[in-house]
Amino acid sequence: MSNECLNSCRIGYFSTSYQIITVGGQNIETSRCVPCSPICLSCSGVSNNCSSCPSGYILASSTCVSNCSDHGLYYNSATRECNKCSVTCYSCSGPTTSNCLSCAAPLQLYAGSCLSTCPFGYYPTPTQICQPCGPTCASCSGSPFNCTLCSSPLFLQTFNNIGSCVQSCSVGYYISNGYCQPCNSQCLTCSGPNENQCLSCKSGLFLVSQTCI
C-alpha cells in the first residue's frame, strides 16, 4: 500500500495505533494500516484475527478453514460460518447433541448421539458406532452373533465363549432361566446340574433312581 491518508483501511488490512513525536515535542497518537494474515480476506485487531475469508475458505472462530468438519465444527448456512459442535461430538452436522456424525473415544455413535454405552440390542465397535445385534439375539457382545441374552422362546447356549440363541438345548444340557446349562458329567440328558438329576446316561452307564452308575 502506498503512503496515503484514509478514513478506513482497505480490505486485507487492519488499523493499528502507534505514537509519533511532533516537532513541538508532544506525543500524538496516530494509526496505520497493517496487512492481515494471508489466510484472511479481512481482519481485526491483529493480523490473524480474521473477520472474513477468501473464496474457498470458511470463517471459524476468527480463523479461515477449508472444511468445518475437520475442526469439530459444522457449516452454518445462515451465517456462512463454521460453528462449534456439541461437546459430546467429534464432528457434527448441527449444534445439538443429536447432530453428531462421529464421537471422541470412548463414546459410541447411535442415532446421531454420542453415548457412553450402546442401547439394549446394540453393541460397541472399534469404529465407535453402535451396531445392531443379530436377529436372534436380544443383546450381544463384540459381534452381532455373539449373543449374551435371548428373547423368549429362545435359549442361550455358549460354546467356546460364543453365545447362540437356540430353540432347544443340545444333548448334555438342561434349561435354567433361559440359559442352557451343562449336565453332570455322568448324564447324557438331565433336568438339573446334580448327579441325581440324570434322565439318561452316557454309554456304559445305567440309570438308577436318576443317577448313572
N, C-alpha and C positions, 0 to 999 in steps of 0.2 A: 504494500500500500504506500502511495506517495504521501509526503508530509502535507497534510491539509487539515483544516478545522471543520468538524462535522457535528451536527446536532446529536447523532447516534452512530454507533459503529455499524459498518456494513456487515452483511451476513457472513459468517465464518470468523468473526472477530468478537471479542468481548471487551468491555471497558474496565480499565484498572486505574486506580489513583496513585499518584506519586507527588512528591514535593519538589518545587524548584525555588531557588532564591532569586529575588528580583534585584535589580541594581540598587534599590533602596535598602537592601539587607533584610527585607521581610520575606517570610515563608508563605508562599501562595500555593494552595493545593490545586492541582490540575489533573487531568486524566489523559490516557492514551488508549488506543485500540490495539489489542494483542491478539494474535491468531489463536483460534481454537485448535484443539487436537485434530489431526487429520480424519479421525473416525467420526467427528461431529460435523453436522451441517451448520449448526449454531450452538452456542454455549453461553453459560452464565457464571460469573464469579471466578472460575478457574477454567483452564483450557480443556480439561477432560470431563467437565460437568455439562453434558450435552442437554440441550433443550429441544433439538430436532436432529434428524438423521438424514444422510444422503440416501438416494434411491438404492433399494436392495437391503436396507437395514431398518431395524425397528427400535424405537426408544424403550428402554427397560431400566427404570430407576436411575435416570441420568446417564445411562450407558447405551451405546448403539450396538445391537447384536443382530446376527443374521438369522437366528432361529430362536424363538421364545422357548420351545420345549427343551432346548439344551441347557437351560439355566434354571429349571424349576419354576418356569413362568408359563403363562398362556397368552395368546393373542386376543386382545380386546378390540373387536372390530369397530365398536362405537367410538373409542378414543384413538384407535390405531396405535396402541401402545401394548407392551408386554406388562401384564400384572402378575403378582405373585400367586402361586398355587396355595392351597391349604397346607398347613404344616405337616399334615399326615401324608401328602402326596409327594412323590419324587418328580413326576411330570403329570400334567393335567390338561383338561380342555375348558376349565372354568374355575370359579373361585371357591366352590363349596367342597365339602368333604366327600361328596358323591360324584365329583368330576374327575377323579384320579384316573390316569392312564397307566401308571406304574407306581411302585411303592419302594421306599427305602427299607433295607433289611432291618429287622426280621419280619416286617409286616407283609401280609399277603393280600393281593388284589381280588376283590369279589364284588361284582356288580357296580363297579366304579368307586368302591370304597376300599381303603387300606385298613385291614383288620389284624389284630394280634393273633387271633385263631380263626380258622375257617369255620363256616357254619356246619351244622349237622348234615351229613350226606356229602360233604366235600372234604378233600384232603390237601394239605400244603405241598407245594412243589419247589424244586430248586430255582425255577424261573419266577418265583414269588407270585404265582397266580393260583387261586383255589380252583381245583378241578373236581368235577362230579365223580362220585364213586360209581362202580359198575351197577347195572340194573338189578342184580340180586342182592347187593349189599345195602344195609341201612346206614352203616358207617364203614370207613376203611382207613388204611394207613399205608403210605408210601407208594401205592399204586391203586388204580381203580378196582383191581381184582383181588386185593389182599383185604378181605372183609374182617372187620372187628365186631360187627353186630349185624344181625339179620332181622328182616321183617317176617312176622308170622305169615304163613305156617312153616317157613324155612328154619333150619337149624345150622348153627355154626360148627364146622368141623375143621380142625387145624392139622396140617401135615407139613413138616419141615418149615415151621414158622410162617406158613401161608394159610390164611383162613379162607374157607369157601362156605357159601350158603347152600345147603343141600335139603332135599325133600325128606330124606331118611338117612340115618347114620350108617356108616359102614359096619360090617361084621366086626365084633370085638369092641363095640362102643355102645353106650346107652345114652338116653336123652335126660338132661338135667337143666331146667330153667333156660331152655332154648339152645343149650350147648351139647355137643357130642363129647362125652367123657369116656376114657378108656375103661374097659372091664378089668377085673382082677386077672393076673397073668394066667390063671388056670382055666378061665372061662373062654368059650368060643363066643357065646352071646350071654347077656346078663341084664338084670334090672337095676343094678347099682354097682358100686365100687368094691363091695366086700366079697370075700371068698365064698360066702354062703348065699350069694345072690345070683349064682350062675343059672342060666336057662338051658344051656347046652355046653358040652365040653370039647376041648381040643382032642385031636387024635391020640388014642392010647389011654385016655382018662374016662371014668364013668361017673355019671351024675347020681349022687345020693343025697337026698334032702337039700337040693340046690347047691351042693358042694361037689366039686370034681375031685375024685380020688383015683 
